[in-house]
Amino acid sequence: MIFTPQFLLVSSVVAVGILHTVVPDHWLPIVLLARQQKWSKSRTARAAFQAGTGHVVSTLLIALVVWIAGITVATRFGHSVDTISSLALIGFGVWIAITSWLEIKNHD
């Protein structure tokens, strides 16, 4: 089987989603409320479904906003970011070369 980038992305999202649901801070408040309020199993299931749906929808909306903002920033400033990051890498390389040369010179 050939693992395409899309397959790996979807598999990773599914795995993170499943692991994310078992984190106690996602289900424990519902359990505690259900016990404290003496909810029935169906009332607890409805509350969990409502909370889960709200969580998923709000997360998707936030992701959509961040995605649109990322596209906007990339189209507007993409070339500048490429240039600045290239210059930063060159500067970092020069700094490493100079400090290494000075260390070698002082070590002799």
N, C-alpha and C positions, 0 to 999 in steps of 0.2 A: 504494500500500500504506500502510495506517495503522499506525504504530508504537505499539502499546499499551505501557504501563509494564511489563507482564509479558514481552512480547517483548523489550523493551530490556534488562530484567534478565537474562533467560536468555541473550540474545546476548552481553551483557557477561561473564557468568560463563563461557560457552564460550570467548570470546576470551582472558580472563585465564587460564583453565585451559590452553589451548593454549600461550600464551606462557610460562606457568609451567613447562611441561614442557621447554622448550628451554633453561632456565637450566642452565649447566654443573654447578652444585653438586647437581643432581638425578640426572644420569646419569654424570657423570665418575667418581665413586667406584666405581660398578659396573664401568665400563670399566677403571679402574686395577686393581681387584681381579681382574677376569677375566684381564687380561694378566699380572699378577703370579702368580696361581695357575694360569695356563695352562688356564683353563676352556674347554670347548667352547662353540659358539654356543648350543646348547640349554640348557646349564647357565647361561650368562650370561643368556639370555632368562628362565629360571625365576627367577633371582635378581632380575632387574629387575622381573618381574611380582610377586614376593613383596614387594619393597620398595615398589613402587608401590601395591599393595593395602593394605599397612600404613599408608602415608602417607595414602591417601584415607580409610580407615576411621578412623584416629586424628583426622584433620582434621574429619571429619563428627561424631565424638563430641564433640570440643571445641566445635564450632559448636553442637551441640544443647545442651550445658551452658550456653554463653553465651546462647543464645536463651531458654532456660527462665529463667535468671537475669534477663535483660532484661525478660521478661514479668512476673516476680515484682516486680522493682524498680518497673516502670512502674505496676503495679496498686496497689502499696503506697504509693509516693511520687510518683506522677504529678502529683497536684494541687499538692503542695509544690514540685515542680520547676517547674511552670508559674508559680506565684506568685513563687518566688525569682528565676527568670530574668526575669520581668517587672519586678520591683523592681531587678534589676541593670541592665537596659536603661534604666530611668528614671534610676537613679543615674548611669550612664555619660553619658546625655544632659545631665543637670544639670551634671556635672563638665566636659563639653566646653563647655557654654554659659558657665559661670563662668570657665573658663580663657581662652576666646576673648574674653569681655568684658574681663577683666583685661589681656589682651595688647593689645587695642584701646585701652584706657584708658591704659596705660603707653606706648604707641607715640605718642600725641598730644603 
